[in-house]
Amino acid sequence: MTTAVVERSRIWSSPELGLHAFVDATGSVRLGGPDQDWARLVPLVEVSATGHGRLWSGERFIETAIGDRLALRDHETVREKGGERTTIRLADPVTGLAADVTLETGPGPADTGAGFLRARVRLANEGGAPIRLESVTTLTLGGMTDADGSPDGLTLHWADNEWLAECRWRQAPYRDRVVPLSRSAHGHEGRGCFARYSQGSWSTGRHLPVAGLTDRGGRAWLWQIESSAGWRFETGEREGAAYVALFGPDDAHHQWHHTLAPGQEFTTVPAVLVRTETGGLDAAFGVLTDHRRSIRRDHPDLRALPVIYNDYMNTLMGDPTTEKLLPLVESAGAAGAEVFVVDAGWYDDDAQGWWDSVGAWEAAPHRFPGGIQEVLDAIRRHGMTPGLWLEPEVVGVRSPLARTLPEEAFFRRGGLRVTEHGRHHLDLRHPAARAHLDEVVDRLVGEWGVGYLKLDYNINIGPGTENGHESPGAGLLGHHRAHLDWMASLLDRHPRLVLENCGSGGLRMDYAQLAVTQLQSTSDQQDPLRYPPIAASAAAAVTPEQAAVWAYPQPDHSLDRIAFTLAGALLGRVHLSGFLDRMSDEQFALVRSAIRVYKDIRPSIATAHPFWPLGLPTWEDAWIAHGLRARGTTLLTVWRRGPGSASRTLPLPRLRGVPLVPEVLHSGPSGAGARWDAAEGILTVSLPRPDTAVLLRLDDAR
């Protein structure tokens, strides 16, 4: 394919990413590699607005009229610790829309040939008429190919995500999803693309906002959209190369439109792109892990990684009482837990059940005859921090608060209050809604001495709320930005308070939330045999030290099953549960042993990079392997599910040539073993019995 030569000049560069921003004679700015054809690249910002649509109609949200007209005004770069920040200012001469694009860059780990680019766009209406926005890109990139200059050798990676089945990574040849159309035969680009997007208020109820491309030589492009409201990404072919475009909410998928009156502004959600020259997805996720750490709010929990016991999963299941809790408190403390969380139900004093009556968050007297403080004091006496479960954004339809709070404090559409699964939804932009939740949290933390809050979110409220003339999607984005601000204000007032992010498990697992909260619930999955692919893949969605994984050993479990369920949590954040008080001495000793191992290795987890020797697992894989690399130490969890071979070889090319003696840290009585072939860089792991697991340590003395 031949294209016309376009005169262009470079206005920005990132050596780590191998990317540059170019401007042509018309002022159009595009992002790409150093030698890419101009036609393969995409305008730096694409904007759909009512009356200003696309130049080529289809499923794509690129090739917009405004994006084509946006022209360079100026640009500036400020060097910062660890990277630099560049602002590229564009303007549309027709509408008067100005777009300021902020690009923040940082390098990956040393000697990796990698880096990250984080972007956001501020739009301002400098014209004389309103502009009704329908979609805006945060970041676009074109010109991605394999070494042969075509997209034919690329592989596409994305993750499906749903309740009980989170983090299910999938891959396909690029040409399976973006088929070749013989463009030269008809002279037009295609109209379609491969796209994934959120639906409703569970930001990850369908897919993760993370995906990537790899080529046959080990290069990788990995992206993440940081939004708790709507998001969408698309990738397709443009002039014989792949492009990617990253969006927040849009009109077509999220009922989002936003009218800018003259003088008004709108800022997109952030997004980040990682590019690595070698190492494929593992290397790219290492860089993304560092980026995630860099944007988080600092908190001592992220370094201490205390062991958490939670009474819910496969244990009390929302039915806590003083009588049931006190034996669990004693046994959890003896097992080595450092936080004890009383999960759902502690406020339930209603004969009709608590689901549709929540909102006041007062302890139920019939559950705690001596007051809930009796339980909280017992937790502290056993050396643990007390925690409680809350679902702050909802009010049950039978709650008195549903009648006493102002109508404007709730989500509404079409002038009617929204109801979903017996609940109404608070709009945290309203001062009464926020004041109510501030009073609740300040009482629980300031008066009751609670140091840990599990913040759950168990309804998908749909596209959002209409406050006046705003669109539902704009209302949802506005609420979520207020929600993030509210959580940050809690931590400002209570700096040692720990917040766990939960959305029926992992259904709101995004880095808008996780830049503020300290932990992420990875799943509600109750079957220990189904949890391994979730636990192993969690580090692709969140940093390992934020990935809360359930470990729920029970007195009716075999020792192998107890070791198996514990193993999944040891490279993340341990969320211990189960009736530990009913265990035999042998069973309890195995639990205590696993917790001791975790406390020994957890300093490494907080700085480690994840990798997957067998690739990111699929849902039914018999053998699954997930590892962490940190300062000369490699930690590796391997699961065997079901019948079949009793051993598996794992390639560890980074350790080829290094003499190692694998150390079994945790396996129970499974007979697990490992043999290292330094010359080939191959680790052979043996698990003689099905449904067993092992945690290994390989220390590299180089």
TORDONU-831668 format. One line per 10 residues: number of its first residue (from 1); their letters; for each residue x, y, z of C-alpha. Coordinates in steps of 0.02 Angstrom, whole numbers. Each point is the difference from the previous one (the first is absolute). Layout:
NUM) a) X,Y,Z | ... $
//
This chain:
1) mttavversr) 0,0,0 | 71,170,-48 | -50,163,81 | 41,181,-34 | 147,72,96 | -61,126,128 | 118,134,62 | 4,-6,188 | 105,53,148 | 25,-77,170 $
11) iwsspelglh) -65,93,153 | 15,-134,134 | 96,-162,27 | 10,-143,125 | 157,-105,-29 | -59,-135,122 | -162,-21,-94 | 72,27,-174 | -142,123,-31 | -5,176,-70 $
21) afvdatgsvr) -132,134,-29 | 8,75,-174 | -85,153,-74 | -33,23,-186 | -15,160,-101 | -185,18,45 | 36,-9,187 | -70,-177,24 | 90,-94,137 | 17,-190,3 $
31) lggpdqdwar) 89,-126,111 | 104,-145,-68 | 169,-78,-32 | 144,91,-84 | -22,-69,-176 | -187,-26,-14 | -100,55,-151 | -102,152,49 | -160,-79,-65 | 18,-144,123 $
41) lvplvevsat) -4,118,149 | -155,67,88 | -34,181,52 | 60,26,178 | -177,40,59 | -161,-63,-77 | -162,88,47 | -177,-43,-52 | -126,140,30 | -179,23,-54 $
51) ghgrlwsger) 7,82,-171 | 183,-47,-18 | 7,-187,-25 | 118,-115,-91 | 77,15,-173 | -24,-187,-31 | -151,-79,80 | 9,-167,90 | 34,-81,168 | 162,95,27 $
61) fietaigdrl) 9,157,104 | 152,70,-91 | 5,98,-163 | -106,138,76 | -28,169,-80 | 61,96,152 | 150,-115,23 | 48,32,-181 | -10,189,25 | 90,15,167 $
71) alrdhetvre) 163,93,-31 | 153,35,106 | 7,160,101 | 155,-33,103 | 80,-126,115 | 113,-5,152 | 94,-133,99 | 40,1,185 | 126,-125,68 | -51,-85,161 $
81) kggerttirl) 76,-129,116 | -11,-166,-89 | -63,70,-165 | -73,151,-87 | -167,84,-33 | -42,74,-169 | -153,103,-45 | -49,11,-183 | -132,133,-34 | -117,-17,-148 $
91) adpvtglaad) -149,100,-64 | -142,-23,-124 | -26,158,-104 | -181,-44,-40 | -76,-30,173 | 127,90,108 | 32,-161,97 | 172,-4,82 | 84,-163,51 | 147,-6,119 $
101) vtletgpgpa) 80,-172,-3 | 109,-45,150 | 127,-139,-28 | 95,-66,150 | 141,-123,-30 | 109,-112,106 | 126,-139,-31 | -25,-183,37 | 121,-107,101 | 183,26,-44 $
111) dtgagflrar) 63,-79,-161 | -174,-50,-60 | -21,119,-146 | -171,43,69 | -101,144,69 | -175,67,28 | -99,146,-67 | -148,67,100 | -120,121,-83 | -153,106,34 $
121) vrlaneggap) -85,135,-103 | -78,164,58 | -129,72,-119 | -54,183,11 | -132,89,-102 | 80,162,-59 | -134,29,-132 | -164,92,6 | -122,-147,-6 | -29,-155,106 $
131) irlesvttlt) 90,-161,-51 | -87,-164,40 | 137,-131,22 | -41,-183,-38 | 171,-84,12 | 178,54,35 | 160,-102,-9 | 124,8,142 | 138,-79,-103 | 23,-60,-179 $
141) lggmtdadgs) 144,-93,-81 | 21,-63,-178 | 130,-90,-102 | 16,-159,105 | 66,-147,-100 | 104,-156,11 | 181,7,-58 | -57,-28,-180 | -96,164,0 | -174,-76,4 $
151) pdgltlhwad) -121,-44,140 | -12,-181,-58 | 119,-67,133 | -78,93,147 | -93,-86,142 | -142,85,91 | -22,-23,189 | -151,50,105 | -88,-56,159 | -181,-48,27 $
161) newlaecrwr) -63,33,175 | -160,-48,90 | -65,-50,169 | 92,-155,66 | 105,-7,-159 | 114,151,3 | 161,31,-97 | -29,-127,-139 | 135,48,-124 | -23,-47,-181 $
171) qapyrdrvvp) 108,17,-154 | -26,-15,-187 | 99,36,-158 | -35,179,-48 | -66,-56,-168 | -131,-109,85 | -79,158,71 | 50,132,-129 | -11,-90,-165 | 93,58,-157 $
181) lsrsahgheg) -120,89,-119 | 106,26,-157 | -8,187,18 | 89,27,-165 | -150,-76,-91 | -123,132,58 | 100,149,62 | -76,17,174 | 46,-48,176 | -111,-126,90 $
191) rgcfarysqg) -147,55,104 | 25,-123,143 | 121,-30,143 | 28,-111,151 | -72,90,151 | -34,-34,183 | -95,114,117 | -85,11,168 | -187,-1,28 | -85,88,145 $
201) swstgrhlpv) 79,39,167 | 104,-158,19 | 155,60,-91 | 66,-177,-19 | -163,-97,-4 | 35,-59,-178 | 184,25,-37 | 157,73,79 | 50,172,-65 | 170,-76,-41 $
211) agltdrggra) 54,-81,-164 | 149,-12,-116 | 87,-54,-158 | 159,-103,-19 | 103,-42,-152 | 101,-156,-43 | 164,80,55 | -51,36,180 | -56,181,-16 | -158,47,94 $
221) wlwqiessag) -123,144,10 | -108,-3,156 | -133,126,49 | -108,42,151 | -148,120,16 | -18,72,175 | -187,25,18 | -132,-53,126 | -135,60,-118 | -11,-39,-186 $
231) wrfetgereg) 149,-49,-107 | 34,-75,-170 | 149,-50,-106 | 7,-44,-183 | 134,-67,-116 | -11,-19,-187 | 98,14,-161 | 51,165,-78 | 103,2,-160 | 74,-172,33 $
241) aayvalfgpd) 43,25,184 | -91,-19,165 | -62,147,101 | -72,13,176 | -114,134,71 | -43,16,185 | -158,85,63 | -95,40,156 | -191,-5,-14 | -87,36,-165 $
251) dahhqwhhtl) -177,28,-60 | -23,-161,-98 | 54,-120,139 | -26,96,163 | -135,132,-34 | 134,131,29 | -6,169,-82 | 64,160,73 | -44,175,-58 | 135,132,17 $
261) apgqefttvp) -70,175,4 | 123,137,-53 | 136,8,132 | -35,-173,74 | 124,-145,12 | 1,-189,8 | 146,-116,43 | 6,-181,-57 | 40,-149,109 | 186,-47,-1 $
271) avlvrtetgg) 72,-143,-100 | 173,-76,-10 | 96,-89,-138 | 149,-114,34 | 120,-52,-137 | 140,-128,18 | 130,-48,-128 | 27,-177,67 | -77,-118,126 | -179,1,-63 $
281) ldaafgvltd) -147,17,119 | 99,-45,156 | 118,146,-27 | -144,117,-41 | -95,-48,158 | 158,34,100 | 1,179,-65 | -187,19,26 | 20,-63,179 | 129,137,33 $
291) hrrsirrdhp) -117,129,-76 | -144,-58,109 | 110,20,153 | 52,174,-55 | -177,69,-11 | -66,-71,164 | -26,98,158 | 140,-43,120 | -55,-104,148 | 90,-107,131 $
301) dlralpviyn) -112,-149,-40 | 83,-16,-170 | 166,-36,86 | -59,-97,154 | -121,-120,-91 | -88,-59,159 | -90,-168,-3 | -189,24,-3 | -131,-118,68 | -176,30,-65 $
311) dymntlmgdp) -148,-96,73 | -102,-9,-160 | 59,-118,-135 | -57,-180,26 | -16,42,185 | -131,115,78 | -63,60,-170 | -80,159,64 | -65,-68,166 | 120,64,135 $
321) ttekllplve) -42,-1,185 | 103,20,157 | -18,-185,36 | 61,-51,-173 | 137,130,-13 | 95,-17,164 | 67,-177,-36 | 51,57,-175 | 88,153,71 | 102,-108,118 $
331) sagaagaevf) 48,-126,-133 | 40,133,-131 | 117,87,120 | 84,-163,43 | 22,-39,-185 | 95,163,-26 | -133,117,-69 | 31,186,29 | -168,70,-57 | -171,-76,38 $
341) vvdagwyddd) -145,58,-109 | -182,-25,50 | -80,-10,-170 | -181,25,-54 | -146,-18,120 | 66,86,158 | -137,135,-19 | -142,-123,-37 | -139,12,129 | -145,-19,-121 $
351) aqgwwdsvga) -113,-152,-7 | -19,27,-188 | 187,-4,-30 | 132,134,-25 | 24,9,-188 | -131,133,-37 | 9,88,169 | 183,53,8 | 58,178,15 | 9,53,183 $
361) weaaphrfpg) 145,-117,44 | -42,-23,184 | 47,-161,90 | -145,-122,24 | -39,-22,187 | -66,-177,-16 | 162,-54,-85 | 109,83,132 | -91,-7,169 | 151,79,86 $
371) giqevldair) 25,124,-142 | 113,-17,-150 | 138,80,101 | 17,-165,93 | 54,-83,-163 | 111,146,-54 | 87,-1,170 | 29,-188,-14 | 79,25,-171 | 120,128,74 $
381) rhgmtpglwl) 40,-111,150 | 56,-135,-121 | 120,120,-84 | -103,40,-154 | -73,157,-78 | -191,-5,-9 | -83,22,-168 | -179,14,-63 | -91,-22,-166 | -95,146,-76 $
391) epevvgvrsp) -94,29,-162 | 1,190,10 | -72,50,-169 | -168,-88,22 | -155,24,107 | -129,-139,11 | -175,40,-57 | -65,-41,176 | 131,104,89 | -63,158,90 $
401) lartlpeeaf) 136,94,-94 | -92,-35,-163 | -133,120,66 | 103,126,99 | 140,41,-122 | -42,127,-136 | -60,-68,-167 | 149,83,-85 | 120,-105,107 | -47,-156,-100 $
411) frrgglrvte) 28,-59,-178 | -147,50,-110 | -44,-23,-182 | -146,81,-88 | -46,87,162 | -23,-166,91 | 109,-75,135 | 95,-152,-62 | -26,-166,91 | 107,-154,-30 $
421) hgrhhldlrh) -10,-165,95 | -90,82,147 | 120,146,14 | 12,184,-44 | 168,77,-44 | 73,155,83 | 73,140,-106 | 153,55,98 | 1,170,-84 | -146,46,112 $
431) paarahldev) 54,70,169 | -133,-96,97 | 58,-167,-70 | 180,39,41 | -40,67,173 | -95,-159,41 | 147,-111,-48 | 126,112,88 | -101,-18,160 | -4,-189,-19 $
441) vdrlvgewgv) 186,-22,-31 | 54,126,132 | -108,-95,126 | 68,-171,-48 | 181,56,-7 | 7,144,123 | -118,-68,134 | 4,-189,-24 | 185,-12,-42 | -23,-94,-164 $
451) gylkldynin) 161,2,-103 | -54,-92,-158 | -153,24,-111 | -50,-119,-137 | -98,110,-121 | -112,-110,-105 | -107,41,-152 | -129,-132,-44 | -114,80,-130 | 23,56,-179 $
461) igpgtenghe) -107,157,-2 | 4,15,-189 | 61,148,-104 | -4,127,140 | -103,147,62 | -76,156,-77 | 25,154,106 | -90,138,-92 | 47,-5,-184 | 152,-113,17 $
471) spgagllghh) 6,-169,-86 | -2,-160,105 | 179,-41,-48 | 59,175,50 | -91,-21,165 | 85,-167,32 | 171,75,-37 | -39,148,113 | -55,-114,142 | 154,-111,-15 $
481) rahldwmasl) 116,149,4 | -91,58,158 | 13,-176,70 | 189,-2,-25 | 12,171,81 | -104,-63,148 | 112,-151,28 | 155,110,-9 | -77,115,130 | -27,-148,117 $
491) ldrhprlvle) 184,-42,-11 | 45,182,27 | -98,-1,164 | 50,-177,50 | 174,-29,-75 | 21,-178,66 | -172,-59,-54 | 10,-138,-132 | -129,-5,-139 | -37,-158,-98 $
501) ncgsgglrmd) -83,21,-169 | -130,-133,-39 | -135,-11,-132 | -81,-170,25 | 180,-56,-7 | 93,73,-148 | -136,92,-96 | 71,174,32 | 184,-43,-15 | 73,155,-80 $
511) yaqlavtqlq) 141,122,36 | -112,147,33 | -57,-96,155 | 168,-81,36 | 98,161,-6 | -94,44,160 | -44,-165,86 | 130,-117,71 | -70,-171,-48 | -110,-79,-132 $
521) stsdqqdplr) -113,-150,27 | 40,-114,-146 | -155,-112,3 | -148,-72,93 | 45,-172,-68 | -39,-131,134 | 69,-155,-86 | 186,-17,42 | 29,-100,-160 | -68,143,-105 $
531) yppiaasaaa) 101,137,85 | 177,-37,-68 | -20,84,-172 | -72,154,88 | 138,4,131 | 136,-28,-130 | -64,135,-118 | -43,129,133 | 172,81,-14 | -43,45,-180 $
541) avtpeqaavw) -144,106,67 | 74,71,161 | 168,7,87 | 37,-160,98 | -3,91,166 | -177,62,-35 | -72,-165,-62 | -107,-72,140 | -22,-187,-29 | -112,-110,107 $
551) aypqpdhsld) 76,-147,94 | -141,-95,84 | 62,-162,78 | -133,-101,91 | 2,-138,131 | -78,-122,-123 | 141,29,-126 | 144,-120,-26 | 173,67,34 | 29,8,-189 $
561) riaftlagal) -157,106,-21 | 49,116,142 | 173,24,-75 | -78,28,-171 | -118,139,53 | 137,86,102 | 125,-5,-143 | -102,114,-111 | 12,147,119 | 185,-6,42 $
571) lgrvhlsgfl) 61,109,-144 | -132,134,29 | -98,57,153 | -61,-139,113 | -187,6,33 | -15,-143,123 | -170,-72,44 | -71,-167,56 | -48,-80,165 | 176,-4,69 $
581) drmsdeqfal) -68,-27,175 | -66,-172,-48 | 160,-67,-77 | 109,-141,63 | 172,44,64 | 78,-66,-161 | -113,104,-110 | 25,157,103 | 189,-24,-1 | -4,-2,-191 $
591) vrsairvykd) -95,165,-2 | 122,79,123 | 147,-64,-102 | -68,82,-160 | -25,165,90 | 179,-6,66 | 62,-28,-177 | -101,148,-61 | 70,114,133 | 175,-53,-50 $
601) irpsiatahp) -23,39,-185 | -117,150,5 | 140,131,0 | 44,-63,-175 | -179,6,-63 | -16,188,21 | 135,35,-131 | -13,-154,-111 | -45,-18,-183 | -120,-137,-56 $
611) fwplglptwe) 31,-131,-134 | -85,-157,-66 | 116,-140,-59 | -144,-91,-86 | -84,159,-60 | -153,79,76 | -115,-145,44 | -164,-46,-80 | -150,-50,103 | 21,-189,-17 $
621) dawiahglra) 191,-16,2 | 59,-152,97 | 171,76,40 | 13,183,49 | 157,96,50 | 18,177,65 | 161,78,61 | 73,158,74 | 176,66,-29 | 77,110,133 $
631) rgttlltvwr) 181,47,38 | 84,-165,-40 | -144,-108,59 | -128,-90,-106 | -159,-60,84 | -108,-121,-97 | -170,-78,37 | -48,-151,-104 | -171,-85,2 | -50,-169,-70 $
641) rgpgsasrtl) -187,-24,-25 | -77,-167,-46 | 77,-161,-67 | 141,-12,-125 | 187,19,6 | 80,12,171 | 136,121,-56 | 17,155,-109 | 148,92,-74 | 5,188,18 $
651) plprlrgvpl) 115,108,-108 | 93,132,101 | 115,77,-132 | 53,147,108 | 83,-123,121 | 86,-107,-132 | 178,-38,52 | -28,43,182 | 31,-140,127 | -155,-11,110 $
661) vpevlhsgps) -71,-118,129 | -190,16,1 | -70,15,176 | -175,-62,41 | -79,132,112 | -177,-68,8 | -86,-155,-67 | -72,-99,145 | 23,-188,-10 | -20,-4,-191 $
671) gagarwdaae) 175,-67,-34 | 40,149,-111 | 174,19,-69 | 98,98,-129 | 157,-29,-104 | 100,140,-83 | 92,-19,-167 | 112,153,-3 | 71,-34,-173 | -173,1,-80 $
681) giltvslprp) -85,120,120 | -136,-129,35 | -83,-34,167 | -91,-166,16 | -134,1,134 | -74,-161,69 | -170,-10,82 | -37,-187,16 | -182,22,51 | -136,99,-92 $
691) dtavllrldd) -73,159,73 | 159,49,90 | 113,151,-4 | 174,56,50 | 87,165,37 | 184,1,-48 | 143,122,28 | 150,12,-115 | 137,114,65 | 115,73,-132 $
701) ar) 167,41,81 | 67,97,-150 $
//
